[in-house]
Amino acid sequence: MSKQKKGANQPKEYGFTIENLIPEKYRTALLLGIIILLLFVFFSPVMFGDKTTTSGDLVQIKSMRQYALKEREGVSLWNPYIFCGMPAVVTSMSPRYYDLTAMLYSYASRIYSAAFKNYNAIYTFNLLLLAFTAFFFMRSFGASRGIAFITAVSAAFSTGIIVLFFIGHTTKLMSLSIFPFIMMMLFKFQKEIKILDVLLFIVGLHILVFGAHVQIVFYFGLAGLVYFIYYFAHAIATKNNVLRNQLFKSVLVSIAAAAIAVLMSYDTYGQLFEYKPYSTRGTESIVEKENKSAQSESDFYQYATNWSFSPGEVLTFVVPSYYGFGRSTYKGPLTNNQAVEVNTYFGQMPFVDTAMYMGVIVFALGIMTIFLRWKDPAVRYFTIVVLFFLLISFGRTFPVVYNLMYYYFPFFDNFRTPSMILHVIQIIFPVMTGLGLMKLAELRKEKNTARLKQFKNTALVFSGLFVFSIIFGGVISDWFVSRVNGYAAALSNQQQAQMFNALSDYMADMFRGDLQIAMALLSLTFGLIYAYLNKNITKEVLLSAVAFLIIFDLFRIGNRGAHYEDSRKIEEMFRQPEYVTAIKSRNDKEPFRILNLKQDGSLGSISNNGNFNVYFLLEDFFGYSAVKPRAYQDIIDVVSPANVTLWRMANVKYIVTDRPYNPMGLSPIYQSQNTFVYENQTALPRLYFADTVEIKKPIEILKAVANDEFDPREKAFIESGNLKVDGTDTTTSLTITSYSDEKITAKAATSGDNFLVFCTTYLPGWKAFVDGNKTEILKTNHAFMGIVVPEGTHEIEFIYEPDAFIIGKNLSLILNILLFASIAVTIIFAKKKKNKQ
């Protein structure tokens, strides 16, 4: 610590200056290195210890990894392992080796995580990217490295961002990580549009979109739209023609760059676009169609707004446990001092994993920035986005804004979980904090005594609130307990009500502690700001102290919501179960499906599927996905998974239960204390001939299945047309000659115009060929495929090859090559030009 001489009436300034400690050329690298070190410390259990993460999404990713890594020819397009098959791109398990940007991103993340003990640590690469992009975004505003560092760690360790790692929302995290870079480019374009910046902007946009988290991409697009609307209005109001002209150019550049970025992922988005009308997200269910009323629209609206934030929950930005917290670990007398995970959230949403907490200091300094720099256009823009997005996040609790978007803004009604938009706010607030800290240097020079007094009084107010919370801690706890008990009393679920009553003291202690720490942190922060403005401490002391307090706060709350399991436990979870061993021992040569109907909550069961059976490369009639094929979900809604006709029709050959189960046609092949495996001897093969074809409405087809009214071998149903087919006889035969994910071939001998059923999900992209000649595929039995095979001996092929993939793959490769070649040429010419000067 050094003391600097001042005038007689000047206060002494304590602290250090960075110039005396670290050479200029090492400072950026040092701070970025500290960010990496902080990530290592926070995630050390999964990076270097024997821990891993176990969310449902991460478990299903591990399950799916076996499918992604298995040997194959070409690119994976079709995933046959869940729901009778669905596009691989929808399950995020479709490697894109022709996309150079995606491959560079993939290799960079693998290099970063090469030394980590657990594979899931690779997903922290997105947090590192978010921190780095936030750092340089702040630097582009002219912020010091210290302020940029505060912005970076505040964004990367925000609880609402960190939680995405623990719950396995990795594609969302990937898209969020590039947001600061994209915004940095837009702000750069206000002054100058350079070719290299435009090319890098395209790279950033492509990273945003190739994660295929359409909702986050939409929110970024919405933030960009607000950006251009605001700045055009600002340019017109201030008669800034230079800015207006730059904005016109920026709009054109942004549209062109976004188009190129999307075209580079056209293979993905084209397939998603084709699939959407056939998915649960793209069309209403058959039950809703049959019972068409205003209620069906209301039901969908309720579904879309289930995770609506509420105005009251804004208080969790200050005290994260104001509505409980989400997941935390209880250890006390209720559990004999054993650590048990509990979810103490009691707000209006169905549940949350953690509070949307960005750090009380970050929130307070962000609000401070609005008052200190309101005339700054950037601050006004960020404030508008924050308020607009916050109102959207309220969903049905504040429908004035949300309903305008839901009913009138294109594509908005496709998305659910309004609170998801808060992730963008949690990145914007650290930037606003940085802008506010930058303003303090100007205030220090101004020597504004009124402003100085405001900060002093603010510090004193928070100090007073801290003392108040200590003195009246018991009263505060009692008030909170009454809130929890009141909530519990209104619950219809008595078991849940008892849990809240039992945990009310634990929740009150958490709330009281969070409140006291929040007041102490705010008191210290504004006290430090006052000391800096009063020239008692140096800028370095201020920024170091604020950074330390923010890191302390975010680590404290982030670790509360962190949940790890022993890696050995996960490996044990994925040990091959006895029913898989029993089924594989049968050595079936032709494709088949299984269905695990166990109700014990074990992985792979119908109550906790998690795509577990995919890990063993068994095709599961059931599965886990947020975007199921609609026809499959219709079957589940109307028929239910436990139906003998359905199993026969859908090639479900093995049934697993946890108790004896004896429908007609099932033969036991394995039995233990709580596992029973049956072979369905009536199951039809993946390809089979049906003797007759009838036309029925979709709901009538499913009711016929549900009521076991027909034999699928004798009769198949289509929904329209004028089809005449011949019945089979003893000369009819069918043999599968090869089978892979995207292609199945067979040799067929037919007695006439026979109808061939392929019991795989009917979707665009599937093509059928008879002796190399393309033939029409008919939607059969509501969810599957059928073709007419003429009399004679034929070679049959079903191939999944969406047109969007063929076009998109080539387009992506060409655009990637052109993009990186352009970047290389631009850099080379820039260097030559610099050398000539």
N, C-alpha and C positions, 0 to 999 in steps of 0.2 A: 504494500500500500504506500502510496506517495502523497505528500501534502504539497499543494501548490500555493504560492504566495498570492495574497489578495490585498486589496486596499484595506485601509483601517476599518471601514464600515462594511466591508464585504464578508459574507460568511465563508468559513473554510470549506474547501471542496476536497472530499475524500475519494480515493479510488485509484484507478490505473487507466492508462491509455493503451490501446491495442498496438499502436506503432512501436512501443517500447518492448513488446513481447514477441510478436510473430511477423516475419517478413511478409510483404504484400503478396508475393507470388504463391505463398503457401496457405493463405487464409481461407479461400474457398474450399480447397481440398480438405483442410482440417475440419471445417464445419460439416461438410458432406460426410466425412468420415465419422464424425460424432453421431450424425443421424443414423448411419449404418450400425454403429455401436449400440445406440439406443434400441434399435430394432432387435439386435442380437440379445440385449438384456431382457427386453419385454417378452420376447418369444423364445427365450433360452430353453424352457422345458421341451419344446417341440424341435428346436434347432439342434441342441447339443445334449439334451437329456433323453430319458427313456419314455417321453410322453408323446401323445398325439391327440388330435381333435376327433370328436366322434359325433358330430351333428348328422342328422338324417341325410342331408344333402351330400356331405363328405363321404358317408358310408356308401351311398349309392354311386358316387363317383368312383370309389375304390372297386365296387362291384363291376361297374362298367369298364374299368380300365383293362380287364382281361379281354373284353371284346375289342377294344381299341388296339390292343397290342398283338392280337392273334395274327398269324400269317395269312396274307390274302394277296390276290392279284389286283393291282390298282388301288383306288380309293374306296373307303367304306361309304356306302350310300344308304344301305338298308339295314336296319337293326331288327333281326327276326326274333330277338330274345325276350321281348315283352309285348303284351297286348296283341298277339298274332301278327306282330311286325309293325314298324313305323319308320319314317325317314330318320336316318342316323343324325342328320343335321339338327333335328329337333331335340335330340338327347345330348347335344354338344359333344358328340363322340365321332366326329368326322374330320380326321386330320387332313389338312389342305397343303400338300407338299409342293404344289405349283404356285402358292402365294408366298413370294419371297419375303414380304413384310412380316407375315405371320410366322414364317420359319425363323427369321432373325429374332423376332420377339421370343419365340419358343426357346431357341438356343441360348439367348441372353439369360432367360430365367433359369435354364438348366445349369449354366455356368455359375450363376449367382448361388444356386442352391446345392452345388455339387458336394460340398463338405457336410451338409446337414444330415442328421441321422434319420429324420422322418420325411417321407416324401411330401407330406402336406405343407411342410415349411416353404415349399416352392411358391406358394400363393402369397407369401409376404413380399415377393418381388413387386407385386402391384402397389403395396404400401410404400416401398422404396421409390418406385416411379412417381407416385403421387407426391411424396415429399420433395423429390428433386424438381419436378415440374412446378410445384408451388414455390420453391426457393427461387427459381429463375424468373417466374412470373413476377414475384415481388421485386426482384432486382431490376426488372424492366421498367418499373415505376421510379427507379432511382433510389430505392431503399438500400440501406447499408446491409452488409452481410449478416450482422447480428439480428436485424429486423427480419431479413429473409429467412434466417434460421428459425426464429420464433414462428413465423407463418408456416414454414415447412413442418415442424414438429406438431403444431396445433392441428394442421390438416390431417397428417398421417395417423396421429394417435387419438383423434376425436373418437369418442366412444361409439357414436353412431356409424362410424366408418370401420373401426376395429372389429365390431361385432360381425361384420360381413365375413371376416375370416373364420370366426368360430362357428357360424351357422352354415358355412359352405357356399355362400353366394359369390362364387369366384368370378363369374362372368360380369356380374354387376361391379365388382371391385376393379376388374380390368378396365371397364369403360370409364369409371370415375377417375381412375389414375391419370388419365390424359387430359382431363377437363382444364386444369390451369394452363397447360401448354396451348390448347386451342384458343382460350381467351387471350393469352399473351399475344398470339399472332393477330387476332382481331384488333387489339389495341395498337400493335405495331403498324398495321395497315392504315391507321388514321394519319400517320406521318409519311410513310413511304412504303411502297409495295415493291419488294425485291423478288427476283425470280427464285433465288434460293429459299427465301422465306415461304413463298407460295408452294414450292415443292415439299418443304418440310411440313407445311400446313396440311397438305394432302396425306403425308405419312401419318400425321397425328389423327386426322379424321378417319383414316383407314383403321388405325389401331382402335379407335372408338367403336367403329361399326363391326369389325370382324369378330368381336366377342358375342355379337348377335343378341345382346340384351336390348331389345327394341324399346322398352319403356325408358331406360336411361338415355338412350340415343334420342328419343323423343323429347325428353326434358332438356337435354342440351340444345336441341334445335329450338325449343321454346325460349330458352335463355338467349340464344342468338337472335331470335326474332325480336324479343324485347330490346336487345342491344341496338339493333338497327332502327327500330321505331323511336326509341328514346334519343339516340344521337342525331337522327335526322331532324327530330323536333328541336333539339338543342341547337343544331347548326342553323336552322331556319330562324329560331327565336333570337339568336345572337348575330345573325346575318354573316355567318362564317362560311363564305363560299368555298374556301380551300378545304375545310372539313367536309362540307357537303359533297364536293367533287370526289374526295377520297372515299367517302362512304359509298357513293355510286360505284366506284371501282371495286370497293371491298365486297359489295353485294354480288357483283358479277363474278369476282374471284371466288367468293364463298360458294356460290351456286355451282360453278364449274368444278371447284375442288371437291365439294360434297358429292357431285355426280360421279366424278372419277373414283372417289373413295368407295362409293356404293357399288359401282360397276366392278371394282376390284374384288368385291365380295358378292357379285351377282349370283354366283353359283349357290351361295348360302341363302341370300334373300329371295332369289327366284324360287328356290324350293320351299322356303317358308311361306311365300306368297301363294304358291300352289296348294300347300297343305292347309293353310288357314281355314278355308271354307269347309274342310273336312275334319276340323279339330273341335275340341270342346270350347276353345276360345273364339271360334269363328262362326258358329251357328248354334241355334237353340236346340235343346234336346227334343227327342221325338215325343216325350211326354208333354212338353210345353206346346209343341205344335198341335197335338191332339186336344189339349185343353187351353186353346188360345183365349187369353183374356188380358185385361189390364194388369192382372196380378202377375202374369209371367214377366212383364216388363219391370214391375216393381221388384220381383224376386231377383232379377238380374242386377238391378240398381243396388239392392241390398248387398248382393254378393260382391259387386264392384267396390262398394264403400265400406266393407267390413273393417278394414284397418284405417279408419278415419281418425286422425289426430283430433284433439279438442282444444279449444282456447285455454281451458284450465291447465292443460298439460304443457303449455309454454313455461309454466313454473318449473318444470323439470330441467329447463336450461340453466336454472340457478341452483336448485336443489334436486338432484337426480332421483331421489327416493320419495318425492312428494306424492306419487301415486304407487307406492311400493317401488320395486326396481326392475323386476324381471328375474332372470336366473341369478341366484347367489348361493353361497354355501353356508348353511346353518350348522352350528356345532354348539350344543348346549344340553340342558337337562332333558329336553324333550326327546333327544336321541342318544341319551347316555354318553354325551360328549363325542359322539361319532359324527364325522363330517357328512352331511346330507345335502344334496342340491335341492333347493326349493325355488318356486317362482312366486314372488310376492306382489306382482303387478295387480292393481285393482282399478285401473282406468276403464274407459269404455271399449277399448279394442279387445278382441277375443283373447289375445295374450301378446306379450312382447318378450324378447330375449334380454334386452337391456334398454335403459332409458336413452333417448336421443340427446345425449349430453355432449356438448362441444367444449366444456370447460367454462366455469363461471367467470374466470378472468377474461377469456377470449370473448365471451358473450358481452361482458360489461365494457370491455375496450372497443368492441364493435359498435355498441350503442354510443359510446363516447365519441367515436369517429364521426357518426352522423351529425352530432352537434358541433364538433370542431371543424369539420370540413364539408359542411353541407353545400357550399358553393362549388365544390369540386364535382365536375360532371361524372367522374368515375364513381364517386361515393353515392351520388344520386342514383346512378344506374344500378349499383349493387343493392341499394336500399329498396328500390322498386322491385327488383327481382326477389329479394328476401320477403317483402310484404306480400307480393303476388303469390309466390310459391307457398308461403305459410298459409294464406287463405285457401289455396287449393288443397293443401294437406288436411284441412279441417273436414273435407268431404261433406258428408251429410249433416255434420254438426253445425256447419255454416254454409248452407247450400247456395247462397246468393251467387258466389263466384264459381263454386264447383259445378253447379247445374248449368251455368252459362257455357262452361267448357264442355261438360258432358254431353249436352244436347246440341251444341252448335259448332264446336271446334272440331275440324276433321281429325278422325282417328282417335280422339281422346277417349271415347267410350269403349275402346278396346282394352283399356288398362284398368287394373284393380289396385288396391292398396294405396290410397291417396298419400299416406304418410311416407311412402318411398321417396317422394320428391324432396323430403327434408335432407336427404344425403347431399343434395346440391348446396343447400344452405350451409351445411356443415363444412363445406369447402370455401364458400364465399366469406363466412365470418372471419376465419383466420386472415384472409386478405384484407378485410376491413380493419382488423386489429393492426396489421402492419402499416396501413395507411394512417391510422391514428397515432401510432408510435412515431412515424415520420413527422407528423405535425408538431410533436412536442419540442423538437429542436427549434422550430420557428418561434414557438411560444417562449422558449427560454431566452431567445434573443430580444423578444419584444418587451420583456420585463413588465408584463401586464399584471399589476397588483390585484385587480379584480378577479382575473382568471386564476391567479395563484391562490387567492382566498377560496375560490370555489373548490379547487382540488383539496385544499386543507380541510374545508368543511365536509367534503365528501368522505375523506379518510376518517374524520371524527365521527360522522354518522355511522359508518360501517363498524367502527370501533365500539360505538355505543350499542349497536345491534348485537355485536358479538358478546359484550358484557351482559346485555339483557338476556340473550339466549343461554348464557351460563347460569345466571341467577334464577331464571324462571324455566330452567330445563325440565323440571318435573311437571310443571303446568303444560308445557309444550308437548311432552310425551303423553300426558293424559288426554289432551285434545286429539292427538294423532290416533291413540288407541280407540277413542270414541268414533273417529272416522272409519277405521278399519272394521270395528264391530258393527257399525251401521251398515256398511257395505255387505258384511257377512250375513246380516239379518235379512237382507233383501234377496239373497241368493236362493234359487230353487234347489240347487245341488247341496244337500246337507253335508256331504263329505267335504266338499270344498269350503263350505261355511265353517265347519269345525277346524279345518286347517288354518284359515285366516284368524279365527278367534285364538287358536293356540299360539300363532306366530305374531300376534299383535304387539306384544312387548318388544320382540326382536325387531319388528318393522319400525316401531316408534324410536328405539335406540338408534337405528340406522338413520332415520330422518333427522333426529336431533343432532347426531354427529355430523351429518352432511351440512345441516344448516349452520352449525357453529363453525365448521371448517370454511364454508363459503364466505361467511362474514369476516373471518380472520384473513382469508386470502384477499378479499376485496380491500379490507383495511390496510393490509401490508402493501398491496399494489398501488393504491392511490396515495399512500404515505410515501412510497418510493418516487412516484411521479412528482409529488410536491417537493420532495428533497432535491430531485433533479432540477425542477424549474427554479427552485430557490438557490441553485448552484451549491448544494451541499455534497452532491455526489456526481461522478462523471457519467457520461452516457453508457460507458462500458459496464459500470456497476449496475445501472438501471436495467439494461437489457439482460445482463447475466442473471440478475435477481428475478426479473419477470419470467425469463425462460425457465429458471429452476422451479419457480412456483407453478407455472403452467404444466411442466413435465410431472412434478409431484402430483398435481391434481388429476391429470389425465391418466397417469399410471395407476393411481389409487382406485379410480372408478373403473378404468379398463380392466384391471386385474380382478375386480369384483365380478365382472361378467364373464371372465375367461373360464373356460372349462376344458380340462385335459383328462385323458385316461392313459393308463399304462399301455405302451405299445404292445406289450405281450398280451394284454387283454384283447386288443383288436385282432392280433394274429390268432388268438384263441377263438374269437368270434367268427373268423373266416376259416377255421379248421373245417375240413369237409365233413358234413353231417352224415349220419348213418343212412338217411333216406337217399342222399345223393350217391353214396357208395352202392346201395342196393340197386338203384336204377341203372347206374353205369355198368354194373356187373352183368346186366342183361345183354350188353354188346349189340344194341340195335343198330342196324345198318341204314335204315331209312329214317327220315326226319319224324320227330314226334314232339309233343308238348307235355308239360307237367303242370299240376296245380296243387299247391300246398294249402290245404284248408284248415291247418292247425290254428287254434284260437289262443295259444299260450303266449303270444307275443314274441316268439323266437324269430330271428332273422329268416326271411324267406317265406314266412307264413302269410296268410291272407291279411292278418291284422298288423303285420310289420314287415312288409315285403322288401322294401329297400332295393329291389332288383338284385337281391342276394344271389339268386340262382344263376344269374348271368355270370357271376364270378367263376362258376364251374361249367360255363358254356352250355347250360341247359336252357332250352327254349321254354319260357314260362308263359302260361296263358294269362297270368296276372302281371302286375308290375307297378312301377312308381314313376309318375311324370305329372308335371303341372299342366301339360298340354296333350291329353290323350286323344286318340282318334275318336271322333264323335260317335261313329257307328258302334265302336266297341263299348263306349260308355252307355249307349242306348241298350245294348245287350245286358249290361250289368244292372241298369235301372229297371228294365222290364222283365228280364228272364232270371237274373241273379247268376252268380258263378257256379252254383251247385245245381246242375241240371244235366241229366243223362243224355238227352237229345243234343244239347249244346256240346257236350264232350265228344259225342260220336261225330258230330258235324265238323268240329274244330280241331280234330286230330289230337285230342287230349288223351294220352295213352296211360299216364301214371297219375294216381291220386294219392296224396299224403294227408293223413289225419292224425289226431291225437287220441282217438278212441275208435273202437270197432265201428265199421261203416259198411253196410252190405246192400247197396242198390243192385238191381239186376245187371249182370254183365261184368261186375268187378270180381277179380280173383286175387286173393292175398299173395304177395311175394316176399314180404318181410314184416316182422313184428318184434317190437321191444316194449318196454314198460309204458312209454308214452308216444310211440311212433308206429304207425301202421301204414304200409305202402301197398297199394292195390294196382293191378294192371287192368286197364279198361279193355276187355277183349272185344268190345263192340266198336272201338274207335276206328274210324275210317282213316285211310292214309292221307297224306298231304294233297295228293291228286287222286280223284276218283270220279267215276261216271255216275250220273243220276239218270234214272230211267225216264222220268217225265219232268216237264217244267210248267209251272203255273204262274200266273200274274196275281200278285196280292199287294195291298198297301203295306208300307213298312211296318206299321203298328200291328197289322194282322199277321205278318210274317213272324214277328217276335212273340206274339201271343200263341201262335201255333207251336213255336219252340218251347215256350214256357209251359204249355199244357201237354207237351209230348204227343202232339196230334199227328205226327208223321215220322216216317223213317227217311233221313237225309239221303240214304242210298237209293231210295225209290223215287224221291221227289225233291226238286229244288224250286226255289221261288225267285222270280225277278219282278221288278216294279213296273215295267211298261214294255211295250213292243208287241210284235205279232210273230212269236217264235214257235216253230214246229220242229220237234226233234223225234228221233226214233228211239225205241227202247233197246237196251242191250240184250245180248244173248250169250251163249257159251263160247262164241268165237271172239267176243270182246275181251281185250286184255290191255293192261297198262303197266309199264315198268319204269321206275325212275332210274335214269342212267347217271345223272350227276346232280349234285346239290351244293349250292353255296349261298351266301347271304343275298346276293343280287341276281342269282340265276339258278333256274331249275330246268332240267331237260328230262324228257321221257320218250319212250317208244310206245306207240299206241297202235292197236289193231281194232278197228271199229266195224260194227255190223250195219251201220247206216249213219245218218246225221246224229251222232251221239253228243250228249252234253257233258262236258268235262268241268268239274268244280275244282278250283284251286283255293284251298282254305287258308288264304293269307289276306290281310287287310286290303280292301279295294281302295286304291288311291291313284291319282294321275302320276305318271312316271313309269307305271308298269306297262309293258308291251308284250303281246303274245304273238307267237309265230307258229305256223303249221307248215312244215317243210320249207322254212325260210320265208314264207309269205305272211305278212302281217295280217292278223285277224282281230275282229272287234272283241273287246272285253266287256262283259255285262256284269253289272252289280248284282251279286247273287246272295240269297239268304241274308239280305240287308247289309252285311259287312264284308263279304268275300267276293271272289271273282269266278266267272264262268265263261267258257267259250264253246262254240260249236265245232266239232271235229268231223269232217266228212268221212264217208265210208272208205275203208282201205287201211293200209299200213303207213304210219306217219311218224315224223320226228317233231315233237312238241317242245317249244321253248317259252318260258316266261322270263323276261329280263327287266330288271328295274334300272332304268336309265333316263332320268328326267331331262327334258330338253334344256331346262334352265342350267343344269349341271354341265352339259356338253358345251353350251355357249359360254357360261360363266367361267369354266376352267380355262379355256383358251384366252378369254378376255382378261382374266386375272393375270395370267402369266405374261401376256403381251404388255399390259399396262404396268405391271411391276418392273419388267425389264426396261421399259421406256422411262419410268419414274427414276429408277436408280441410275440409269445411264445419264439422264438429264442432270441429276444431282452431281454426279462425278464430273461431267463436262463443265457445269457451272463453277464448281470449286476449282477445277484446273484453270479455267479462263480467269477467274478472280485472282488466283495466285500469280499467273503470268502478268496480269495487269498491274498488280502490286509490285512485282519485281521490276517492271519497266519504269515505275515511278521512282 
